[in-house]
């Protein structure tokens, strides 16, 4: 039976004495294997292949937010993130980072469905062990994180749009992601990982390093002893960063991880005999990562039965152990990161302008609807009053029995009725699309009021008949009805 990955911590604990090169709290680290050939079939259908992970991550994100909320309260009172929260959130970020690396075409290896560390995956992150947290920084974490969140949003948007499509097209044609793009995407992913770790309070280190590390700087691995990834031989001499080759002589101090035959190599008191990575007993000699007792050769971790059967975990997928966690960007890669920021800023501004335009349109639409509804109510009320008065006027005219004085008096009242309707129409707010129709109806109304006024001033029957013919009152009233219906339809459709 093989031993589970979780049975051996991926990164040992920090030593009690911190190295002088590390100033402030340690950040999360990310390392990716160099660009390698990729299968064009998996590149072509990368978005489809990643859908199952995105589905699971959607629910994991909800759980992570709940755990982070609980952890925030605990950290606020105790100054530390609870172990259960740190464990789950680290696993979530580890899973999310592997999937993101797969989508960024940093590797062709399909991500595992696991929260645990996968030593064989070509993209690995290292999260610091639990650190004391400043309670004020925890309390105002969402405010402090705003600048970093803006940078992560901008650079993520810039890297995930046009450039990603171009990178996908190049990889699909050539079968390999160009090295500058590989480095630039790695820098972006490392920054996003550091931001997520800061946001979830896994580290107090503020996100940084978007443009890589300075040449000659010492990158330390959270949770690693002195010398992790140091040149030339790895962990370094006892207590040192990058001193003499080897994990240390003879081990981590006292006798090492196991007795002869049970440790990483055989025999000896440490990871191997003095000499480290290349000497007998080190990572590459007998008992080390390679054969015969390494991760992937017969015997597993060092003694049979080890990590797996012959050729086990590392036969087809060897352990990815970064030689250094330092990320040095080439000039081309730095220019690409700058391009990501510029494109992201342009997209962000464009998105803001477009969103504001959409919101403005929606607000105007809502205002138009409210204005139209109010206009419909007012117009209906005024029209009901007008038609009621005109019906009473017609009844009075019929009762006049051709008495001119009686008729002209009724016409004078009709002129007042139309004048009142015109005033109410003019005072009613109209949506922009109905102003022309309202203006035409107002013109018809004032024309009708003027015609009735002229009729009310006639003193003889012949004068009355001549005035009626010259004003065209009958056509005016028909046009009034038509324009009123037109305005009503316009308001309904506004």
C-alpha positions in Angstrom: 0.0 0.0 0.0 1.2 3.5 -0.8 1.5 6.2 1.8 -0.9 9.1 1.4 0.6 12.5 0.4 -0.7 14.1 3.6 1.3 11.7 5.7 4.4 13.8 5.1 4.2 17.6 5.4 5.1 19.2 2.1 7.0 22.0 3.9 8.7 21.5 7.3 8.2 24.1 10.0 10.1 27.4 10.0 13.1 27.4 12.3 13.0 29.4 15.5 15.6 31.8 14.2 14.4 33.6 11.1 17.0 34.4 8.4 18.2 38.0 8.2 17.2 38.2 4.5 13.5 38.0 5.4 12.1 41.3 6.6 8.5 41.3 7.8 6.1 38.4 7.6 6.7 35.7 5.0 4.6 35.9 1.9 3.0 32.9 0.1 5.3 31.6 -2.6 4.5 30.0 -6.0 6.7 28.1 -8.3 6.0 26.7 -11.8 7.9 24.3 -13.9 9.4 25.7 -17.0 7.3 25.9 -20.2 7.0 22.4 -21.7 5.3 21.0 -24.8 1.6 20.5 -24.5 -0.9 18.3 -26.3 -2.8 20.3 -28.8 -6.0 18.4 -28.1 -6.1 19.4 -24.4 -5.2 23.0 -25.4 -8.1 23.2 -27.9 -10.6 22.0 -25.3 -9.0 23.5 -22.2 -12.1 25.5 -21.3 -14.3 22.5 -21.6 -11.9 20.3 -19.6 -11.8 22.7 -16.7 -15.6 23.0 -16.3 -15.8 20.2 -13.6 -13.2 22.0 -11.5 -15.1 25.3 -11.9 -18.3 23.6 -10.8 -16.6 22.3 -7.6 -14.7 25.5 -7.0 -18.0 27.4 -7.0 -19.2 25.6 -4.0 -15.8 25.5 -2.4 -15.7 29.3 -2.7 -19.0 29.6 -0.8 -17.6 27.3 1.9 -14.3 29.3 2.0 -16.2 32.5 2.5 -18.1 31.0 5.4 -14.9 29.6 7.0 -13.1 32.9 6.4 -15.9 34.8 8.2 -15.6 32.5 11.2 -11.9 32.7 11.1 -12.0 36.5 10.9 -13.9 36.7 14.2 -11.5 34.2 15.8 -8.5 36.1 14.5 -10.0 39.4 15.7 -10.1 38.1 19.3 -7.2 35.7 19.4 -4.8 37.3 16.9 -4.5 34.0 15.0 -6.4 32.2 12.4 -7.7 28.9 13.7 -6.0 25.8 12.5 -9.1 24.3 10.9 -9.7 27.6 8.9 -6.0 27.8 7.8 -6.1 24.2 6.7 -9.3 24.5 4.6 -8.5 27.9 3.2 -5.0 26.8 2.2 -6.4 23.8 0.5 -9.0 25.9 -1.4 -6.3 28.3 -2.6 -4.1 25.4 -3.6 -6.9 23.9 -5.6 -7.9 27.2 -7.1 -4.2 28.0 -8.0 -3.7 24.7 -9.8 -6.9 25.2 -11.9 -5.9 28.8 -12.7 -2.4 27.6 -13.8 -4.0 25.0 -16.0 -6.3 27.6 -17.6 -3.3 30.0 -18.0 -1.6 27.2 -20.0 1.3 27.0 -17.5 1.0 23.2 -17.6 -0.7 20.5 -19.5 -1.1 18.3 -16.4 -4.7 18.0 -15.4 -5.3 19.4 -11.9 -6.2 16.9 -9.2 -9.6 17.2 -7.4 -7.9 17.6 -4.0 -7.3 20.2 -1.3 -4.1 18.5 -0.3 -0.6 19.4 -1.6 0.3 17.4 -4.8 4.1 17.1 -4.9 4.0 15.9 -8.5 2.0 18.9 -9.9 4.1 21.3 -11.9 2.7 24.3 -10.2 3.1 24.4 -6.4 2.4 27.0 -3.7 3.8 27.3 -0.3 1.7 28.9 2.5 3.4 30.1 5.6 2.7 28.4 8.9 0.3 30.2 11.2 1.5 33.6 12.2 0.4 36.1 14.8 -2.0 38.7 13.2 -2.4 42.3 14.1 -6.0 42.7 15.3 -6.4 46.1 13.8 -5.2 44.8 10.5 -7.7 42.0 10.8 -10.5 44.4 11.7 -9.8 46.6 8.7 -8.7 43.9 6.4 -11.3 44.6 3.7 -10.2 48.3 3.6 -6.5 47.5 3.6 -6.9 45.0 0.8 -8.6 47.5 -1.5 -5.4 48.7 -3.3 -4.2 45.1 -3.8 -7.7 44.0 -4.9 -7.7 46.8 -7.6 -4.3 45.7 -8.8 -5.3 42.0 -8.9 -8.5 42.8 -10.7 -6.8 45.0 -13.3 -3.9 42.6 -14.0 -6.2 39.6 -13.9 -8.6 41.2 -16.4 -5.7 42.2 -18.7 -4.1 38.8 -18.6 -7.4 36.9 -19.0 -8.9 38.6 -22.1 -7.2 39.2 -25.4 -3.7 38.1 -24.3 -5.0 34.8 -23.1 -6.7 34.2 -26.4 -3.5 35.0 -28.3 -1.5 32.8 -25.9 -4.1 30.0 -26.4 -3.9 30.4 -30.2 0.0 30.3 -30.2 0.0 27.2 -27.9 -2.6 25.5 -30.1 -0.4 26.0 -33.2 3.1 25.5 -31.8 2.3 23.1 -29.0 4.1 25.2 -26.4 3.4 28.5 -24.5 6.2 31.0 -25.2 8.6 31.5 -22.3 7.9 35.3 -21.8 4.2 34.6 -21.6 4.8 31.6 -19.3 6.9 33.9 -16.9 4.3 36.7 -17.1 1.4 34.5 -16.4 3.3 32.9 -13.5 4.0 36.4 -12.0 0.3 37.2 -12.3 -0.8 33.9 -10.7 1.7 34.4 -7.9 0.4 37.9 -7.2 -3.2 36.6 -7.2 -2.2 33.8 -4.8 -0.5 36.2 -2.5 -3.6 38.4 -2.5 -5.9 35.5 -1.7 -3.6 34.4 1.1 -3.6 37.9 2.5 -7.4 38.3 2.1 -8.0 35.0 3.9 -5.6 36.0 6.7 -3.2 33.1 5.9 -0.4 35.6 6.0 0.1 39.1 7.2 2.4 39.8 4.2 0.9 42.4 1.9 0.7 41.2 -1.7 3.6 42.2 -3.8 6.2 41.0 -6.3 4.0 41.4 -9.4 7.1 42.2 -11.5 9.1 39.3 -10.0 11.9 39.3 -7.5 15.0 41.4 -7.7 18.1 39.6 -9.1 20.2 38.3 -6.3 17.4 38.4 -3.7 16.7 35.4 -1.5 13.2 33.9 -1.9 12.2 31.9 1.1 9.6 29.2 1.2 7.0 29.5 4.0 7.4 26.6 6.2 10.8 25.6 4.9 14.0 25.3 7.0 17.0 27.6 6.1 18.4 27.1 2.7 15.3 25.9 0.8 16.2 26.3 -2.8 19.5 28.0 -2.1 22.4 27.5 -4.3 24.3 25.5 -4.9 23.1 22.5 -3.0 19.7 23.3 -1.6 18.8 23.5 2.1 22.3 24.6 3.2 24.4 23.9 6.2 22.9 23.9 9.7 21.1 27.1 10.2 22.2 28.7 7.0 20.5 29.9 3.8 22.5 28.5 0.9 25.7 27.6 2.6 27.4 24.3 2.0 25.4 21.9 -0.1 23.0 19.6 1.6 20.1 19.6 4.0 22.5 20.0 6.8 25.1 18.0 8.5 24.3 15.5 9.7 20.6 16.4 9.8 18.2 19.0 11.2 20.3 19.1 14.3 19.9 16.0 16.3 19.3 12.7 14.6 17.1 13.3 11.7 13.8 12.2 10.4 14.4 8.6 11.0 16.8 5.9 12.1 18.8 4.0 9.5 16.4 2.4 7.0 13.3 4.4 7.9 14.2 7.9 6.7 14.4 9.4 3.3 17.5 7.6 2.5 19.6 4.8 4.0 21.5 4.7 6.1 22.2 7.8 8.2 20.7 10.1 10.7 19.4 12.8 8.4 17.9 13.0 5.0 20.9 11.2 3.8 24.6 11.0 4.4 26.6 14.3 4.4 26.6 15.8 0.9 23.0 16.6 0.2 21.5 16.6 -3.2 24.1 14.7 -5.1 26.2 12.8 -2.6 25.3 9.3 -1.7 22.2 9.3 0.5 21.0 12.7 -0.9 18.1 13.5 -3.0 19.5 12.1 -6.1 21.6 9.2 -4.9 20.6 6.0 -3.3 17.8 6.6 -0.8 16.9 10.1 -2.2 14.2 11.4 -4.5 15.5 9.2 -7.3 16.5 5.6 -7.2 16.5 3.2 -5.6 14.6 4.5 -2.6 13.2 7.8 -3.8 9.7 9.1 -4.6 9.3 7.2 -7.7 11.6 4.2 -7.7 11.2 0.9 -6.0 10.8 1.2 -2.3 9.0 4.6 -2.1 10.2 7.0 0.5 13.2 5.0 1.4 12.2 1.6 2.7 9.9 -1.0 1.2 7.1 -0.8 0.9 7.5 3.0 0.3 5.5 5.6 -1.5 4.4 3.2 -4.1 5.3 0.2 -6.1 8.3 0.2 -8.3 8.1 3.4 -10.4 5.4 4.7 -8.1 4.4 8.3 -7.7 7.4 9.7 -9.5 7.7 7.2 -12.4 5.4 9.1 -14.8 5.0 12.2 -12.8 8.2 12.9 -10.8 8.0 15.2 -7.7 8.3 18.8 -8.7 10.8 20.2 -6.2 11.6 23.8 -7.2 15.4 24.5 -7.3 14.4 28.0 -6.1 11.2 29.9 -5.3 12.7 33.1 -6.6 10.9 34.5 -9.7 13.1 36.5 -12.0 11.3 38.0 -15.0 12.9 38.7 -18.3 12.5 42.1 -19.9 9.9 40.7 -22.3 8.0 39.2 -19.4 8.0 42.5 -17.5 6.7 44.3 -20.6 3.9 41.7 -20.8 2.9 42.3 -17.2 2.8 46.1 -18.0 0.7 45.3 -21.0 -1.7 43.3 -18.7 -2.0 46.3 -16.5 -2.7 48.7 -19.3 -5.2 46.4 -21.0 -6.9 45.6 -17.7 -7.2 49.3 -16.9 -8.6 50.0 -20.3 -11.1 47.2 -19.9 -12.0 48.3 -16.4 -12.6 51.9 -17.5 -14.6 50.7 -20.5 -16.6 48.4 -18.3 -17.2 51.3 -15.8 -18.3 53.6 -18.6 -20.5 50.9 -20.2 -22.0 50.0 -16.8 -22.7 53.6 -16.1 -24.3 54.0 -19.5 -26.5 50.9 -18.9 -27.4 52.2 -15.4 -28.2 55.6 -16.8 -30.3 54.1 -19.6 -32.1 52.0 -17.0 -32.7 55.0 -14.8 -33.9 57.1 -17.7 -36.2 54.3 -18.7 -37.6 54.1 -15.3 -38.1 57.8 -15.2 -39.8 57.8 -18.5 -42.1 55.0 -17.4 -43.0 56.9 -14.2 -43.5 60.2 -16.2 -45.6 58.4 -18.8 -47.8 56.8 -16.2 -48.3 60.1 -14.5 -49.1 61.8 -17.8 -51.6 59.1 -18.7 -53.4 59.6 -15.4 -53.5 63.4 -15.8 -54.5 63.3 -19.4 -57.3 60.8 -18.8 -58.7 62.9 -16.0 -58.5 66.1 -18.0 -60.1 64.4 -21.1 -62.9 63.0 -19.0 -63.7 66.4 -17.6 -63.6 68.0 -21.1 -65.9 65.4 -22.7 -68.3 65.7 -19.8 -68.5 69.5 -20.2 -68.8 69.2 -24.0 -71.7 66.8 -23.6 -73.5 69.2 -21.3 -72.8 72.0 -23.7 -74.3 70.0 -26.6 -77.4 69.3 -24.5 -77.7 73.0 -23.8 -77.4 73.8 -27.5 -80.1 71.3 -28.3 -82.4 72.9 -25.7 -81.7 76.4 -27.2 -84.1 75.6 -30.1 -82.0 77.7 -32.5 -81.9 80.7 -30.2 -78.6 82.4 -31.2 -77.9 84.1 -27.9 -78.3 80.7 -26.1 -76.1 79.0 -28.7 -73.3 81.6 -28.5 -73.3 81.4 -24.8 -72.8 77.7 -24.9 -70.0 78.2 -27.4 -68.3 80.6 -25.1 -68.3 77.9 -22.3 -66.9 75.4 -24.8 -64.0 77.8 -25.5 -63.3 77.9 -21.7 -63.4 74.1 -21.5 -60.8 73.7 -24.3 -58.6 76.4 -22.8 -58.6 74.6 -19.4 -57.7 71.3 -21.1 -54.8 73.1 -23.0 -53.5 74.6 -19.7 -53.6 71.2 -18.0 -51.9 69.5 -20.9 -49.1 72.1 -21.0 -48.5 71.7 -17.3 -48.2 67.9 -17.5 -44.6 66.5 -17.7 -44.1 64.2 -20.7 -41.5 61.6 -21.5 -39.0 62.6 -24.2 -40.6 60.4 -26.8 -44.1 61.9 -26.3 -43.3 65.6 -26.4 -44.0 65.9 -30.2 -47.4 64.3 -29.9 -48.3 66.4 -26.8 -47.3 69.5 -28.7 -49.6 68.6 -31.6 -52.5 67.9 -29.3 -51.9 71.3 -27.5 -52.1 73.0 -30.9 -55.4 71.3 -31.7 -56.8 72.3 -28.3 -55.9 76.0 -28.6 -57.3 76.1 -32.1 -60.6 74.6 -30.9 -60.7 77.2 -28.1 -60.2 80.0 -30.6 -62.8 78.8 -33.0 -65.4 78.5 -30.2 -64.5 82.0 -29.0 -65.2 83.4 -32.5 -68.5 81.6 -32.7 -69.5 83.0 -29.3 -69.0 86.5 -30.7 -71.4 86.1 -33.7 -74.4 88.5 -33.5 -76.5 87.1 -36.5 -77.3 83.7 -37.8 -75.5 84.5 -41.1 -72.4 85.7 -39.3 -72.5 82.5 -37.1 -72.8 80.3 -40.2 -70.0 82.1 -42.0 -67.7 81.9 -39.0 -68.4 78.2 -38.6 -67.4 77.6 -42.2 -64.3 79.7 -42.2 -62.8 78.3 -38.9 -63.1 74.7 -40.0 -64.1 73.8 -36.4 -65.5 70.4 -37.4 -62.1 69.3 -38.9 -60.3 70.7 -35.8 -62.4 68.6 -33.5 -61.8 65.5 -35.6 -58.0 66.1 -35.6 -58.2 66.7 -31.8 -59.6 63.3 -31.2 -57.0 61.6 -33.5 -54.1 63.4 -31.9 -55.4 62.6 -28.4 -55.5 58.9 -29.2 -52.0 59.2 -30.8 -50.6 60.8 -27.6 -52.2 58.0 -25.5 -50.6 55.3 -27.6 -47.2 57.0 -27.4 -47.4 57.3 -23.6 -48.3 53.6 -23.3 -45.3 52.6 -25.4 -42.9 54.9 -23.6 
